[in-house]
Amino acid sequence: MVCSGGKMAEKGKEIVIIGGGVGGYVAAIRAAQLGAHVSLIEKDLLGGTCINRGCIPTKALLQSAKVMSCVNNAGKFGVNIGNVSLDFSKVAERKDTVVNQLRNGVASLMSKNSIKVIAGTAELLDPTRVRIAETGQAIQSEALIIATGSRSCALNIPGIDQTGALSSDEFLAMKDIPASALVIGGGVIGLEYAQILHGLGCKVTIVEMTSQLLPREDEEMAAAIKDILSNIGIKVFTDSCVARIEDKGKAKKKAVITTKNGQSTETVDNIVVIVGREPNTGGLLLREIGIEVDHGAIKVNARMETNVSGVYAVGDVTGGYMLAHVAMHEGVCAAENAMGKKTCINYNNVPRCIYTSPEMAAVGLSEREAREKYRGIQIGRFPFTANGMAVAQGATDGMVKVITDTEYGAILGVHILGPHATELIMEAVLAIQLEATVEDIAAAIHPHPTLCEAIMEASLRTRNLSIHI
């Protein structure tokens, strides 16, 4: 975010925020810090999708899967363990405990910052008045921030409703792990859910309609993760779609899959539909007060302002980056502008994290995007098989890929597939934020042995100067 002045914060200003997810509650806290009287309306649970049905519960389940994998592979490290079994009821219990702890933490932050939390469904009467549908209570505001998030997209596949296919929310409420499952959707969420299922002992098949897994990511890295998933036993169909689903009895479901080579069938215990999300604007009465909507998303500018004065929108409801960390920054941006500051948001340096095993993370342009935008680029790749720490940890799948501008050495994109990629990517994010070059990364002394040395080596390799390969 870039601040360009603005008047002093308008202390005592009445601000209403609709939605208590990560965008909404962060906006509420920032507005309160600046002296606003804040009311936050939430019809469900504080923390929104991220804490209750997204980022947090999935990471708790993934951690259980990682522990299971670690135990199963302990013999490779000279550690002998007896029979290992999974108690999914305890896995689910731990997941719920983690979610409850963090949700209670948000409630505590609301109290600490004197934010009034109102349970109910918000309806917009006009740009300065919100009504609670359940009670009819009208709330007056001087500025309004809409942060209603998103909902899972539905698929119109013959048989999908009759055979009990699971949505992402229903997946997280499962009481046991099926013996086999088909995941429809090979995007970020689909791959994470597939990884959870596989890690906890389920036989998994993924179907993705585009030509690659993770359609928005670098093609080379997406191909690499596909190979890794295939090597551990996850069956992957790309350029494919589910034509219909049939009930086969005894709780079995048959999916008929159309591929570029003809039709294939998969008979599984469960089918999970993970095909993206769409802005959640239903019931707000946006058009009635003149707020512009484009393909279901609220239109905003770089200050998170809608076309209606005093009304802002943040997070998934705007249809942009549907990432929790982006929603948080947008929430801060909107709150500061609502309080009289001049703050703009910059999307040029957004990290993208995928919690597969190994993890994948990226910032900036893919190779294809860089070739389309720049006259000359250079690419440095460094495999984790050549990194001392990765070898010591037995985690050598993947690589670091650095893309630079030929003329100036500007870092255009960094892509990491490997151990702790979602943590390692922050070095690249900060480098791009500070307009560092690959020479700057290479000149920084990296500790040894560490995984982050792979970023230094990939940077050096853009200039054919890598030491360890």
LUMMAR-730650 format. One record per residue (C-alpha): residue number from 1; x, y, z; residue in three letters. Coordinates in nm, 2 decimals. Layout:
BEGIN
NUM,X,Y,Z,ALA
...
//
This chain:
BEGIN
1,0.00,0.00,0.00,MET
2,0.11,0.35,-0.07,VAL
3,0.01,0.65,0.15,CYS
4,0.00,0.99,-0.01,SER
5,-0.10,1.21,0.27,GLY
6,-0.46,1.30,0.35,GLY
7,-0.61,1.49,0.64,LYS
8,-0.60,1.38,1.00,MET
9,-0.82,1.08,1.09,ALA
10,-1.18,1.18,1.17,GLU
11,-1.20,1.06,1.53,LYS
12,-1.55,0.96,1.64,GLY
13,-1.67,0.88,1.29,LYS
14,-1.94,0.61,1.27,GLU
15,-1.83,0.32,1.05,ILE
16,-2.03,0.01,0.97,VAL
17,-1.86,-0.30,0.83,ILE
18,-2.07,-0.58,0.68,ILE
19,-1.89,-0.91,0.72,GLY
20,-1.66,-1.05,0.99,GLY
21,-1.41,-1.24,0.78,GLY
22,-1.04,-1.15,0.75,VAL
23,-1.11,-0.84,0.53,GLY
24,-1.39,-0.71,0.76,GLY
25,-1.24,-0.77,1.10,TYR
26,-0.91,-0.62,1.00,VAL
27,-1.09,-0.32,0.85,ALA
28,-1.27,-0.29,1.18,ALA
29,-0.96,-0.30,1.39,ILE
30,-0.77,-0.04,1.17,ARG
31,-1.07,0.20,1.18,ALA
32,-1.09,0.16,1.55,ALA
33,-0.72,0.23,1.59,GLN
34,-0.78,0.56,1.40,LEU
35,-1.06,0.66,1.64,GLY
36,-1.37,0.54,1.47,ALA
37,-1.68,0.41,1.64,HIS
38,-1.72,0.07,1.46,VAL
39,-2.01,-0.16,1.42,SER
40,-1.94,-0.50,1.26,LEU
41,-2.23,-0.70,1.13,ILE
42,-2.18,-1.08,1.08,GLU
43,-2.46,-1.33,1.00,LYS
44,-2.25,-1.64,1.07,ASP
45,-1.92,-1.68,1.25,LEU
46,-1.65,-1.43,1.31,LEU
47,-1.34,-1.51,1.11,GLY
48,-1.54,-1.58,0.79,GLY
49,-1.44,-1.85,0.55,THR
50,-1.07,-1.83,0.62,CYS
51,-1.08,-1.92,0.98,ILE
52,-1.39,-2.14,0.99,ASN
53,-1.40,-2.32,0.65,ARG
54,-1.09,-2.24,0.46,GLY
55,-0.73,-2.15,0.54,CYS
56,-0.71,-2.26,0.90,ILE
57,-0.91,-2.59,0.91,PRO
58,-0.74,-2.71,0.59,THR
59,-0.39,-2.63,0.73,LYS
60,-0.48,-2.82,1.05,ALA
61,-0.58,-3.12,0.85,LEU
62,-0.27,-3.09,0.62,LEU
63,-0.05,-3.09,0.93,GLN
64,-0.21,-3.42,1.05,SER
65,-0.14,-3.56,0.70,ALA
66,0.22,-3.44,0.72,LYS
67,0.27,-3.60,1.06,VAL
68,0.13,-3.93,0.92,MET
69,0.37,-3.91,0.63,SER
70,0.66,-3.84,0.86,CYS
71,0.58,-4.14,1.08,VAL
72,0.53,-4.37,0.78,ASN
73,0.87,-4.26,0.64,ASN
74,1.05,-4.27,0.97,ALA
75,1.24,-4.58,0.88,GLY
76,1.43,-4.39,0.61,LYS
77,1.58,-4.18,0.89,PHE
78,1.68,-4.48,1.10,GLY
79,1.38,-4.44,1.33,VAL
80,1.19,-4.77,1.38,ASN
81,0.82,-4.74,1.46,ILE
82,0.56,-5.01,1.51,GLY
83,0.21,-5.02,1.36,ASN
84,0.07,-4.68,1.28,VAL
85,-0.30,-4.61,1.26,SER
86,-0.52,-4.30,1.20,LEU
87,-0.78,-4.19,1.45,ASP
88,-0.97,-3.94,1.23,PHE
89,-1.21,-3.84,1.51,SER
90,-0.91,-3.70,1.69,LYS
91,-0.78,-3.54,1.37,VAL
92,-1.12,-3.36,1.33,ALA
93,-1.13,-3.27,1.70,GLU
94,-0.79,-3.11,1.68,ARG
95,-0.90,-2.92,1.36,LYS
96,-1.20,-2.79,1.55,ASP
97,-0.99,-2.69,1.85,THR
98,-0.76,-2.48,1.63,VAL
99,-1.05,-2.31,1.45,VAL
100,-1.23,-2.23,1.78,ASN
101,-0.91,-2.09,1.93,GLN
102,-0.85,-1.85,1.65,LEU
103,-1.22,-1.75,1.62,ARG
104,-1.23,-1.67,1.99,ASN
105,-0.91,-1.47,1.93,GLY
106,-1.09,-1.26,1.67,VAL
107,-1.38,-1.20,1.92,ALA
108,-1.12,-1.10,2.18,SER
109,-0.97,-0.85,1.94,LEU
110,-1.32,-0.70,1.87,MET
111,-1.37,-0.65,2.24,SER
112,-1.02,-0.51,2.29,LYS
113,-1.08,-0.25,2.02,ASN
114,-1.43,-0.16,2.14,SER
115,-1.59,-0.28,1.82,ILE
116,-1.96,-0.35,1.85,LYS
117,-2.04,-0.69,1.69,VAL
118,-2.40,-0.74,1.57,ILE
119,-2.52,-1.08,1.47,ALA
120,-2.75,-1.07,1.17,GLY
121,-2.80,-1.03,0.80,THR
122,-2.74,-0.68,0.66,ALA
123,-2.96,-0.51,0.40,GLU
124,-2.86,-0.17,0.25,LEU
125,-3.14,0.09,0.28,LEU
126,-2.92,0.37,0.14,ASP
127,-2.55,0.46,0.15,PRO
128,-2.57,0.57,0.51,THR
129,-2.82,0.32,0.66,ARG
130,-2.81,-0.06,0.71,VAL
131,-3.09,-0.27,0.84,ARG
132,-3.06,-0.60,1.02,ILE
133,-3.30,-0.83,0.84,ALA
134,-3.38,-1.05,1.15,GLU
135,-3.47,-0.77,1.38,THR
136,-3.55,-0.47,1.16,GLY
137,-3.29,-0.26,1.35,GLN
138,-3.15,0.03,1.14,ALA
139,-2.79,0.14,1.19,ILE
140,-2.67,0.48,1.08,GLN
141,-2.32,0.51,0.93,SER
142,-2.09,0.78,0.79,GLU
143,-1.89,0.53,0.60,ALA
144,-1.97,0.17,0.50,LEU
145,-1.73,-0.12,0.42,ILE
146,-1.87,-0.43,0.25,ILE
147,-1.67,-0.74,0.32,ALA
148,-1.91,-1.03,0.26,THR
149,-1.66,-1.26,0.10,GLY
150,-1.74,-1.54,-0.14,SER
151,-1.92,-1.87,-0.17,ARG
152,-1.84,-2.20,-0.35,SER
153,-1.93,-2.22,-0.72,CYS
154,-2.18,-2.48,-0.82,ALA
155,-2.14,-2.73,-1.10,LEU
156,-2.42,-2.84,-1.33,ASN
157,-2.32,-3.20,-1.38,ILE
158,-2.59,-3.46,-1.44,PRO
159,-2.63,-3.67,-1.13,GLY
160,-2.42,-3.45,-0.90,ILE
161,-2.71,-3.37,-0.66,ASP
162,-2.85,-3.72,-0.65,GLN
163,-2.52,-3.88,-0.56,THR
164,-2.43,-3.66,-0.27,GLY
165,-2.11,-3.49,-0.40,ALA
166,-1.94,-3.29,-0.13,LEU
167,-1.89,-2.92,-0.13,SER
168,-1.58,-2.77,0.03,SER
169,-1.77,-2.70,0.35,ASP
170,-1.91,-3.05,0.36,GLU
171,-1.57,-3.19,0.30,PHE
172,-1.44,-3.02,0.62,LEU
173,-1.73,-3.16,0.82,ALA
174,-1.65,-3.52,0.72,MET
175,-1.66,-3.77,1.01,LYS
176,-1.42,-4.02,0.84,ASP
177,-1.18,-4.05,0.55,ILE
178,-1.32,-4.24,0.25,PRO
179,-1.12,-4.52,0.09,ALA
180,-1.13,-4.34,-0.24,SER
181,-1.23,-4.00,-0.37,ALA
182,-1.25,-3.80,-0.69,LEU
183,-1.17,-3.43,-0.66,VAL
184,-1.33,-3.21,-0.93,ILE
185,-1.10,-2.91,-0.97,GLY
186,-0.73,-2.89,-0.99,GLY
187,-0.68,-2.54,-0.86,GLY
188,-0.53,-2.44,-0.53,VAL
189,-0.81,-2.56,-0.31,ILE
190,-0.86,-2.88,-0.51,GLY
191,-0.49,-2.98,-0.48,LEU
192,-0.49,-2.90,-0.10,GLU
193,-0.80,-3.12,-0.05,TYR
194,-0.65,-3.39,-0.26,ALA
195,-0.33,-3.38,-0.05,GLN
196,-0.53,-3.40,0.27,ILE
197,-0.72,-3.71,0.15,LEU
198,-0.41,-3.88,0.01,HIS
199,-0.20,-3.80,0.32,GLY
200,-0.46,-3.96,0.54,LEU
201,-0.48,-4.28,0.34,GLY
202,-0.74,-4.22,0.07,CYS
203,-0.69,-4.32,-0.30,LYS
204,-0.74,-3.99,-0.49,VAL
205,-0.82,-3.89,-0.85,THR
206,-0.81,-3.52,-0.96,ILE
207,-1.00,-3.39,-1.27,VAL
208,-0.91,-3.05,-1.41,GLU
209,-1.08,-2.90,-1.72,MET
210,-0.78,-2.68,-1.83,THR
211,-0.46,-2.81,-1.98,SER
212,-0.26,-2.79,-1.65,GLN
213,-0.31,-2.81,-1.28,LEU
214,-0.30,-2.47,-1.11,LEU
215,-0.42,-2.28,-1.43,PRO
216,-0.29,-1.94,-1.31,ARG
217,0.06,-2.06,-1.22,GLU
218,0.38,-2.10,-1.42,ASP
219,0.34,-2.39,-1.66,GLU
220,0.67,-2.55,-1.58,GLU
221,0.60,-2.55,-1.21,MET
222,0.25,-2.68,-1.26,ALA
223,0.39,-2.97,-1.47,ALA
224,0.64,-3.05,-1.20,ALA
225,0.37,-3.07,-0.93,ILE
226,0.16,-3.29,-1.15,LYS
227,0.45,-3.53,-1.19,ASP
228,0.51,-3.53,-0.81,ILE
229,0.15,-3.60,-0.73,LEU
230,0.14,-3.88,-0.99,SER
231,0.45,-4.03,-0.85,ASN
232,0.30,-4.06,-0.50,ILE
233,-0.01,-4.23,-0.65,GLY
234,-0.26,-3.95,-0.71,ILE
235,-0.43,-4.00,-1.05,LYS
236,-0.45,-3.68,-1.25,VAL
237,-0.67,-3.59,-1.55,PHE
238,-0.61,-3.26,-1.72,THR
239,-0.79,-3.13,-2.03,ASP
240,-1.08,-3.33,-1.89,SER
241,-1.43,-3.28,-1.74,CYS
242,-1.68,-3.50,-1.55,VAL
243,-1.97,-3.56,-1.80,ALA
244,-2.20,-3.73,-1.55,ARG
245,-2.21,-3.90,-1.21,ILE
246,-2.40,-4.23,-1.14,GLU
247,-2.49,-4.40,-0.82,ASP
248,-2.35,-4.75,-0.82,LYS
249,-2.50,-4.87,-0.49,GLY
250,-2.32,-4.96,-0.16,LYS
251,-2.23,-4.59,-0.13,ALA
252,-2.02,-4.60,-0.45,LYS
253,-2.03,-4.33,-0.72,LYS
254,-1.92,-4.37,-1.08,LYS
255,-1.78,-4.06,-1.26,ALA
256,-1.78,-4.06,-1.63,VAL
257,-1.48,-3.84,-1.74,ILE
258,-1.44,-3.69,-2.09,THR
259,-1.08,-3.66,-2.18,THR
260,-0.90,-3.56,-2.50,LYS
261,-0.84,-3.92,-2.57,ASN
262,-1.20,-4.03,-2.51,GLY
263,-1.40,-4.13,-2.20,GLN
264,-1.28,-4.28,-1.88,SER
265,-1.46,-4.39,-1.56,THR
266,-1.37,-4.38,-1.20,GLU
267,-1.57,-4.55,-0.92,THR
268,-1.51,-4.39,-0.58,VAL
269,-1.66,-4.36,-0.24,ASP
270,-1.68,-3.98,-0.24,ASN
271,-1.68,-3.70,-0.49,ILE
272,-1.56,-3.35,-0.38,VAL
273,-1.64,-3.05,-0.59,VAL
274,-1.38,-2.77,-0.57,ILE
275,-1.41,-2.55,-0.87,VAL
276,-1.35,-2.20,-0.73,GLY
277,-1.55,-1.93,-0.56,ARG
278,-1.78,-1.64,-0.65,GLU
279,-1.85,-1.31,-0.48,PRO
280,-2.12,-1.32,-0.22,ASN
281,-2.35,-1.03,-0.28,THR
282,-2.69,-1.19,-0.24,GLY
283,-2.94,-1.00,-0.03,GLY
284,-2.74,-0.68,0.01,LEU
285,-2.97,-0.49,-0.23,LEU
286,-2.66,-0.33,-0.40,LEU
287,-2.83,-0.22,-0.72,ARG
288,-3.11,-0.05,-0.52,GLU
289,-2.87,0.20,-0.39,ILE
290,-2.67,0.23,-0.72,GLY
291,-2.36,0.03,-0.64,ILE
292,-2.20,-0.09,-0.96,GLU
293,-2.15,-0.47,-0.99,VAL
294,-1.96,-0.65,-1.27,ASP
295,-2.02,-1.02,-1.31,HIS
296,-2.14,-1.04,-0.96,GLY
297,-1.84,-0.86,-0.81,ALA
298,-1.85,-0.51,-0.66,ILE
299,-1.64,-0.27,-0.86,LYS
300,-1.38,-0.07,-0.67,VAL
301,-1.09,0.16,-0.74,ASN
302,-0.73,0.14,-0.59,ALA
303,-0.87,0.30,-0.27,ARG
304,-1.13,0.03,-0.24,MET
305,-1.40,0.29,-0.31,GLU
306,-1.72,0.19,-0.49,THR
307,-1.89,0.44,-0.72,ASN
308,-2.11,0.55,-0.43,VAL
309,-1.95,0.80,-0.20,SER
310,-1.87,0.67,0.14,GLY
311,-1.91,0.31,0.05,VAL
312,-1.61,0.07,0.02,TYR
313,-1.57,-0.30,-0.05,ALA
314,-1.28,-0.54,0.02,VAL
315,-1.19,-0.90,-0.01,GLY
316,-1.35,-1.17,-0.22,ASP
317,-1.66,-0.97,-0.28,VAL
318,-1.47,-0.75,-0.52,THR
319,-1.38,-1.04,-0.74,GLY
320,-1.00,-0.98,-0.75,GLY
321,-0.74,-1.18,-0.57,TYR
322,-0.93,-1.42,-0.35,MET
323,-0.66,-1.45,-0.09,LEU
324,-0.69,-1.38,0.28,ALA
325,-0.37,-1.18,0.30,HIS
326,-0.49,-0.96,0.01,VAL
327,-0.83,-0.91,0.19,ALA
328,-0.65,-0.80,0.50,MET
329,-0.45,-0.53,0.32,HIS
330,-0.76,-0.42,0.14,GLU
331,-0.94,-0.39,0.47,GLY
332,-0.66,-0.16,0.61,VAL
333,-0.67,0.04,0.29,CYS
334,-1.05,0.09,0.30,ALA
335,-1.05,0.17,0.67,ALA
336,-0.78,0.44,0.63,GLU
337,-0.96,0.60,0.34,ASN
338,-1.29,0.59,0.53,ALA
339,-1.11,0.78,0.81,MET
340,-0.98,1.05,0.58,GLY
341,-0.64,0.92,0.48,LYS
342,-0.52,0.88,0.12,LYS
343,-0.42,0.52,0.08,THR
344,-0.39,0.31,-0.24,CYS
345,-0.33,-0.06,-0.28,ILE
346,-0.07,-0.21,-0.50,ASN
347,-0.12,-0.56,-0.64,TYR
348,0.21,-0.60,-0.82,ASN
349,0.37,-0.80,-0.54,ASN
350,0.12,-1.05,-0.41,VAL
351,0.25,-1.38,-0.29,PRO
352,0.06,-1.69,-0.39,ARG
353,0.09,-2.00,-0.17,CYS
354,-0.02,-2.36,-0.23,ILE
355,0.01,-2.60,0.06,TYR
356,0.07,-2.92,-0.12,THR
357,0.35,-3.16,-0.03,SER
358,0.60,-3.03,-0.13,PRO
359,0.46,-2.67,-0.10,GLU
360,0.45,-2.43,-0.39,MET
361,0.47,-2.05,-0.38,ALA
362,0.51,-1.77,-0.63,ALA
363,0.53,-1.40,-0.67,VAL
364,0.53,-1.19,-0.98,GLY
365,0.51,-1.31,-1.34,LEU
366,0.51,-1.66,-1.48,SER
367,0.76,-1.74,-1.76,GLU
368,0.49,-1.70,-2.03,ARG
369,0.37,-1.37,-1.89,GLU
370,0.73,-1.24,-1.87,ALA
371,0.80,-1.33,-2.23,ARG
372,0.48,-1.16,-2.34,GLU
373,0.56,-0.83,-2.15,LYS
374,0.94,-0.80,-2.19,TYR
375,1.18,-0.80,-2.48,ARG
376,1.44,-1.01,-2.31,GLY
377,1.43,-1.23,-2.00,ILE
378,1.67,-1.46,-1.82,GLN
379,1.57,-1.77,-1.62,ILE
380,1.77,-1.93,-1.34,GLY
381,1.66,-2.27,-1.20,ARG
382,1.81,-2.45,-0.90,PHE
383,1.69,-2.79,-0.79,PRO
384,1.66,-2.89,-0.43,PHE
385,1.85,-3.21,-0.51,THR
386,2.16,-2.98,-0.51,ALA
387,2.07,-2.80,-0.18,ASN
388,2.25,-2.94,0.13,GLY
389,1.97,-2.88,0.37,MET
390,1.70,-3.03,0.15,ALA
391,1.92,-3.34,0.10,VAL
392,1.97,-3.37,0.48,ALA
393,1.60,-3.34,0.54,GLN
394,1.51,-3.59,0.26,GLY
395,1.30,-3.33,0.09,ALA
396,1.46,-3.29,-0.25,THR
397,1.15,-3.27,-0.48,ASP
398,1.12,-2.94,-0.66,GLY
399,1.32,-2.63,-0.75,MET
400,1.35,-2.25,-0.74,VAL
401,1.29,-2.06,-1.06,LYS
402,1.39,-1.70,-1.09,VAL
403,1.28,-1.49,-1.39,ILE
404,1.46,-1.16,-1.45,THR
405,1.47,-0.88,-1.70,ASP
406,1.78,-0.91,-1.92,THR
407,1.87,-0.54,-1.94,GLU
408,1.85,-0.44,-1.57,TYR
409,1.83,-0.76,-1.37,GLY
410,1.50,-0.67,-1.23,ALA
411,1.32,-0.96,-1.07,ILE
412,1.00,-1.03,-1.26,LEU
413,0.89,-1.35,-1.09,GLY
414,1.00,-1.61,-0.84,VAL
415,0.85,-1.96,-0.83,HIS
416,0.93,-2.22,-0.56,ILE
417,0.83,-2.58,-0.55,LEU
418,0.98,-2.75,-0.25,GLY
419,1.00,-2.78,0.13,PRO
420,0.87,-2.47,0.31,HIS
421,0.81,-2.28,-0.01,ALA
422,0.54,-2.08,0.14,THR
423,0.79,-1.94,0.40,GLU
424,1.08,-1.90,0.16,LEU
425,0.88,-1.69,-0.09,ILE
426,0.89,-1.39,0.15,MET
427,1.25,-1.33,0.06,GLU
428,1.14,-1.28,-0.30,ALA
429,0.84,-1.07,-0.21,VAL
430,1.06,-0.83,0.00,LEU
431,1.32,-0.82,-0.28,ALA
432,1.06,-0.72,-0.54,ILE
433,0.90,-0.47,-0.29,GLN
434,1.24,-0.30,-0.24,LEU
435,1.32,-0.31,-0.61,GLU
436,1.63,-0.53,-0.55,ALA
437,1.80,-0.71,-0.85,THR
438,1.92,-1.06,-0.87,VAL
439,2.27,-0.93,-0.81,GLU
440,2.14,-0.79,-0.47,ASP
441,2.00,-1.13,-0.38,ILE
442,2.33,-1.30,-0.48,ALA
443,2.54,-1.05,-0.29,ALA
444,2.35,-1.11,0.03,ALA
445,2.53,-1.37,0.25,ILE
446,2.28,-1.66,0.29,HIS
447,2.33,-1.89,0.60,PRO
448,2.45,-2.25,0.53,HIS
449,2.30,-2.50,0.53,PRO
450,1.96,-2.36,0.46,THR
451,1.69,-2.40,0.21,LEU
452,1.70,-2.03,0.12,CYS
453,2.04,-2.08,-0.04,GLU
454,1.84,-2.22,-0.33,ALA
455,1.70,-1.88,-0.40,ILE
456,2.05,-1.73,-0.41,MET
457,2.17,-2.01,-0.64,GLU
458,1.88,-1.97,-0.88,ALA
459,1.95,-1.59,-0.88,SER
460,2.31,-1.65,-0.97,LEU
461,2.21,-1.90,-1.24,ARG
462,2.03,-1.62,-1.43,THR
463,2.38,-1.50,-1.49,ARG
464,2.53,-1.84,-1.54,ASN
465,2.72,-1.80,-1.21,LEU
466,2.57,-2.06,-0.98,SER
467,2.82,-2.23,-0.76,ILE
468,2.67,-2.56,-0.67,HIS
469,2.53,-2.68,-1.00,ILE
//
